[in-house]
């Protein structure tokens, strides 16, 4: 019997055909997810510029509202206050608790913010399979992984320093970081904490 060392040309071609088949099947899914998250990141960059400009033009405080979990997980919209309003972390926490409650406080003061349909016509949603993993702001005590989060835009042109992590739940996570002075949303192609980002 002859001792065989190595592979024949036919065996090499079969292995290459199998690898090529796996790439053809798997690559479109990977690239589709990459394209979806890139498109979403670009939408948030445009949204942040638009909201910042509106806050300056109308001398009002705006905010992007992000639903992190629950029935409407992955949805977001824009709200506007009448005039400038400073950030009150305690008030934001109470509002989150009120929204979680099944019983709304009918006799309480009217909300300071109302939905602004001039920026986003209706509640927007992340692409299928994506969600907000974590939202962190300079005023939040810890990163938010549940409930509702807010990114504030002020009449002076400033933006609340914040980061939004968007993930597919597996390996793909991108972080959008809002620069407080320019309002620019920068993209980091990995999960990054706001405290770890040096500007």
Secondary structure as GFF3:
##gff-version 3
##sequence-region A 1 199
A	DSSP	alpha_helix	9	57	.	.	.	ID=ss1
A	DSSP	beta_strand	62	67	.	.	.	ID=ss2
A	DSSP	beta_strand	75	81	.	.	.	ID=ss3
A	DSSP	alpha_helix	89	100	.	.	.	ID=ss4
A	DSSP	beta_strand	113	115	.	.	.	ID=ss5
A	DSSP	beta_strand	124	125	.	.	.	ID=ss6
A	DSSP	beta_strand	131	137	.	.	.	ID=ss7
A	DSSP	beta_strand	148	153	.	.	.	ID=ss8
A	DSSP	beta_strand	162	167	.	.	.	ID=ss9
A	DSSP	beta_strand	173	178	.	.	.	ID=ss10
A	DSSP	beta_strand	185	188	.	.	.	ID=ss11
A	DSSP	three_ten_helix	194	196	.	.	.	ID=ss12
###
